[in-house]
């Protein structure tokens, strides 16, 4: 038996004996978080674990890593270990890169720039950099979205990412989640639809901004579909808000006039706007893909956020007057 082989076997036996004999430090009382920097050696990681109270003999820990063939594949990152974690469990976690993740929530109806600001705060980078990314046509093309920007294709959800993940990867995960929503059945229904994917996402984004009561989403989508089929102006307030570039608590005629020539002003421009105005969630996408078969052409919001739907312009005016009177009486 060669001297090297005897040394390796002795180290392995010592490591295993040490583990079984409790050579790890007395375990802490709670989970311990450890940050492994890029390029750290097994010996350096052993020292970090010693300082955290998880390992008593860092040299023996590094030998154990070598014997297991893990020394060269331990990944950097932020880890959380149970107080009684064995050396093997910690090595397995660092080999697989099972780092601690942090939640990032993207609400339905957020614009790409609102999402960009959240991603920037999460990744710890300049918001201007992420805003440039979501507006970058080359980046959008690389991610395969049907539009010049990422507006509308950053799927709302709660994600879990490793700390410090680059914004490019965060945005890519959101687009991947959007793509995953398109099951074969939904793709088949889209192919049979009169709208393109981009047009459907645009309609869904308007539904997302209009709907406050979940069951109304398909009805709102049905109203807008009816208007499109009849060649009527959509007259969707959220598109004007998007054109203005800032939210208005109440949209006035002067606001509409201020952006009369804007392509997203559906009070003056026919058809759907050029693209989405926000990120629709799955329910709004489904509503746009499968709208309710309703006879309505108009709707007006009640104080509680629900809507009254009507068939004719006269019914619509009457509904608006009645709801305004009810609001003023409160």
C-alpha positions in Angstrom: 0.0 0.0 0.0 1.4 3.4 -1.0 2.2 6.1 1.6 -0.4 8.4 -0.1 -3.1 5.9 0.0 -2.4 5.1 3.7 -2.6 8.8 4.5 -5.9 9.2 2.7 -7.4 6.2 4.4 -6.1 7.4 7.8 -7.6 10.8 7.2 -10.9 9.3 6.2 -10.9 7.0 9.2 -10.0 9.9 11.5 -12.8 12.0 10.0 -15.4 9.3 10.3 -14.3 8.4 13.8 -14.3 12.1 14.8 -17.8 12.6 13.5 -19.1 9.6 15.4 -17.3 10.5 18.5 -18.7 14.1 18.5 -15.6 16.0 17.3 -18.0 18.6 16.0 -18.5 21.5 18.4 -21.4 21.3 20.8 -24.3 22.4 18.5 -25.6 26.0 18.8 -29.2 26.4 20.1 -30.6 27.7 16.8 -30.0 27.5 13.0 -26.8 29.1 12.0 -26.2 31.2 8.8 -22.8 31.1 7.1 -21.6 33.1 4.1 -19.1 31.3 2.0 -17.1 33.8 -0.2 -16.2 33.0 -3.8 -13.0 31.0 -4.1 -12.9 29.9 -0.5 -10.9 26.7 0.1 -12.2 23.7 2.1 -9.8 24.7 4.8 -11.1 28.3 4.8 -14.7 27.1 4.9 -13.9 24.8 7.8 -12.6 27.8 9.7 -15.8 29.7 8.9 -17.8 26.8 10.2 -15.6 26.6 13.3 -16.3 30.3 14.0 -20.0 29.6 13.6 -19.8 26.9 16.2 -20.6 24.1 13.8 -17.1 22.5 13.5 -14.4 22.0 16.1 -11.6 20.8 13.9 -11.4 22.7 10.6 -8.4 20.8 9.3 -10.2 17.5 9.8 -13.2 19.0 8.1 -11.2 20.0 5.1 -9.6 16.5 4.9 -13.1 15.0 5.0 -14.1 17.2 2.1 -11.1 16.0 0.1 -11.7 12.3 0.9 -15.3 12.8 -0.4 -14.1 14.5 -3.5 -16.0 17.7 -2.6 -13.1 20.0 -1.8 -13.0 21.5 -5.2 -16.7 21.9 -5.8 -17.9 23.7 -2.7 -20.0 26.6 -3.9 -20.0 30.2 -2.6 -23.2 31.6 -1.1 -25.3 32.2 1.9 -26.2 29.0 3.8 -28.3 28.1 6.8 -27.5 25.0 8.7 -29.4 23.3 11.5 -27.5 23.3 14.8 -27.0 19.6 14.7 -26.1 19.3 11.0 -23.4 16.7 10.3 -20.3 17.5 8.3 -21.7 15.4 5.4 -24.9 17.3 5.4 -23.1 20.6 5.2 -20.8 19.4 2.5 -23.7 18.1 0.5 -25.4 21.4 0.8 -22.4 23.4 -0.4 -21.7 20.9 -3.2 -25.2 21.3 -4.6 -25.3 25.0 -3.9 -28.4 24.8 -1.7 -28.0 28.4 -0.6 -30.4 30.4 1.4 -33.1 32.1 -0.7 -35.0 35.3 -0.2 -38.6 36.0 -1.4 -39.4 38.6 -4.0 -43.0 39.4 -4.7 -44.3 41.0 -7.9 -47.9 42.0 -7.6 -50.4 41.8 -10.5 -50.7 45.0 -12.4 -47.2 46.3 -11.7 -45.6 48.1 -14.7 -42.2 47.0 -15.9 -40.6 50.0 -14.3 -42.2 49.3 -10.9 -40.9 45.7 -11.1 -37.5 47.0 -12.2 -37.3 49.1 -9.0 -38.1 46.1 -6.8 -35.6 44.0 -8.6 -32.9 46.7 -8.2 -33.6 46.8 -4.5 -33.4 43.1 -4.3 -30.2 42.8 -6.3 -28.6 45.8 -4.7 -28.0 47.6 -8.0 -28.8 51.1 -9.4 -32.5 51.2 -10.4 -31.6 53.0 -13.6 -29.6 49.9 -14.7 -32.6 47.6 -14.3 -35.0 50.1 -16.0 -32.6 50.1 -18.9 -32.8 46.3 -19.0 -36.6 46.1 -19.1 -36.7 48.7 -21.9 -33.8 47.1 -23.8 -35.1 45.6 -27.1 -32.1 43.4 -27.5 -32.5 41.9 -24.0 -36.2 41.4 -24.7 -35.5 39.7 -28.0 -32.9 37.4 -26.3 -35.6 36.3 -23.8 -38.0 35.6 -26.7 -40.9 37.9 -25.7 -43.2 39.2 -28.5 -42.4 42.8 -28.0 -39.7 45.5 -28.0 -39.6 45.6 -24.1 -40.4 43.4 -21.2 -43.6 45.3 -20.4 -46.3 42.7 -19.7 -44.1 39.7 -19.7 -42.7 39.8 -16.2 -45.1 37.3 -14.6 -46.5 38.4 -11.2 -45.7 35.9 -8.5 -43.7 35.4 -5.3 -40.2 34.1 -6.3 -37.4 32.9 -4.2 -33.9 33.8 -5.3 -30.4 33.6 -3.8 -29.2 36.9 -2.4 -27.3 39.1 -4.8 -28.6 37.3 -7.9 -27.9 39.5 -10.9 -31.0 41.4 -12.2 -30.6 39.8 -15.6 -31.2 36.4 -14.0 -34.1 37.6 -11.9 -35.9 39.1 -15.0 -35.2 35.9 -17.0 -36.9 33.8 -14.3 -39.9 36.1 -14.4 -40.2 35.7 -18.2 -39.7 32.0 -17.9 -42.6 31.9 -15.5 -44.7 33.8 -18.0 -43.7 31.3 -20.7 -44.6 28.4 -18.4 -48.2 29.8 -18.1 -48.6 29.0 -21.8 -49.6 25.4 -21.6 -50.2 23.4 -24.9 -54.0 23.9 -24.4 -53.6 27.6 -24.0 -51.3 27.9 -27.0 -53.9 26.0 -29.1 -56.6 28.3 -28.0 -54.5 31.3 -28.9 -53.8 29.9 -32.4 -57.6 29.8 -32.9 -58.0 33.4 -31.6 -58.2 36.5 -33.7 -55.6 38.2 -31.5 -51.9 37.7 -31.5 -50.0 36.8 -28.3 -48.9 40.4 -27.9 -52.4 41.7 -28.5 -53.9 39.2 -26.0 -51.3 40.2 -23.3 -52.1 43.8 -24.0 -55.9 43.2 -23.5 -55.1 41.1 -20.3 -53.0 44.0 -18.9 -56.0 46.4 -19.4 -58.3 43.9 -17.7 -55.8 43.6 -14.8 -55.8 47.3 -14.2 -59.6 47.6 -14.5 -60.7 44.7 -12.4 -61.1 45.0 -8.7 -63.5 42.0 -8.2 -62.1 38.8 -9.5 -65.2 37.3 -11.1 -65.6 40.4 -13.3 -62.4 39.8 -15.2 -64.0 37.7 -18.0 -66.9 40.1 -18.2 -64.6 43.1 -18.6 -62.6 41.2 -21.2 -65.9 40.4 -23.0 -66.8 44.1 -23.1 -63.5 45.1 -24.7 -63.8 42.2 -27.1 -67.3 43.5 -28.1 -65.9 47.0 -28.6 -63.0 45.7 -30.8 -65.4 43.7 -32.9 -67.6 46.7 -33.5 -64.7 49.0 -34.3 -65.5 51.2 -31.2 -62.9 53.1 -29.2 -61.9 51.1 -26.1 -61.9 54.2 -23.9 -60.0 52.4 -21.2 -58.9 54.8 -18.5 -55.8 52.7 -17.5 -54.3 53.2 -21.0 -54.5 57.0 -20.5 -52.9 56.7 -17.1 -50.1 54.8 -18.8 -49.7 57.5 -21.4 -49.6 60.2 -18.7 -46.8 58.3 -17.0 -48.1 58.9 -13.5 -51.2 57.6 -11.6 -54.2 59.9 -11.2 -56.7 59.2 -8.5 -59.4 60.5 -10.8 -59.0 60.8 -14.6 -60.4 64.1 -16.0 -61.1 65.2 -19.5 -58.2 67.5 -19.4 -55.9 64.6 -18.7 -57.3 62.7 -21.7 -56.7 65.9 -23.8 -53.2 66.3 -22.5 -52.2 63.0 -24.2 -54.6 63.2 -27.1 -52.0 62.1 -29.7 -50.4 59.5 -27.6 -50.6 55.9 -29.1 -51.7 54.5 -25.7 -54.7 56.9 -25.4 -57.6 54.6 -26.3 -60.0 57.6 -26.1 -58.5 59.0 -29.3 -56.7 56.0 -30.9 -58.6 53.1 -32.4 -58.1 49.5 -31.4 -55.7 48.1 -28.8 -52.7 50.2 -27.7 -49.3 49.2 -29.2 -48.5 46.9 -26.2 -49.2 45.9 -22.6 -49.5 48.6 -20.0 -48.6 46.3 -17.0 -47.9 42.7 -16.1 -51.2 40.7 -16.0 -51.6 37.7 -13.7 -52.8 34.3 -14.8 -56.4 35.1 -14.1 -56.4 38.2 -16.3 -54.6 36.3 -19.1 -57.2 33.6 -18.9 -60.0 36.1 -19.0 -58.5 37.7 -22.1 -58.1 34.3 -23.7 -61.6 33.1 -22.7 -63.8 36.2 -22.3 -67.3 36.0 -21.1 -70.0 35.9 -23.8 -71.9 39.0 -22.7 -74.0 41.6 -24.6 -72.4 44.6 -22.7 -70.5 47.5 -24.3 -70.1 49.7 -21.3 -69.3 49.6 -17.6 -68.8 52.1 -14.8 -67.1 51.6 -11.4 -69.1 51.6 -8.2 -67.6 53.1 -5.0 -66.7 49.5 -3.8 -64.6 48.8 -6.9 -67.2 46.5 -8.6 -68.8 47.6 -11.9 -72.2 48.0 -13.4 -72.3 46.7 -16.9 -74.7 48.1 -19.6 -75.6 47.5 -23.2 -76.3 51.0 -24.6 -74.9 54.4 -24.3 -78.1 55.7 -22.6 -78.0 52.9 -20.0 -74.3 53.8 -19.4 -75.1 57.5 -18.8 -77.9 56.6 -16.5 -75.7 54.2 -14.6 -72.9 56.9 -14.3 -75.4 59.5 -13.0 -76.9 57.2 -10.5 -73.6 56.0 -9.1 -72.3 59.6 -9.0 -75.4 60.6 -7.0 -74.9 57.7 -4.6 -71.3 58.6 -4.1 -72.2 62.3 -3.5 -74.8 61.3 -1.0 -72.4 59.3 1.1 
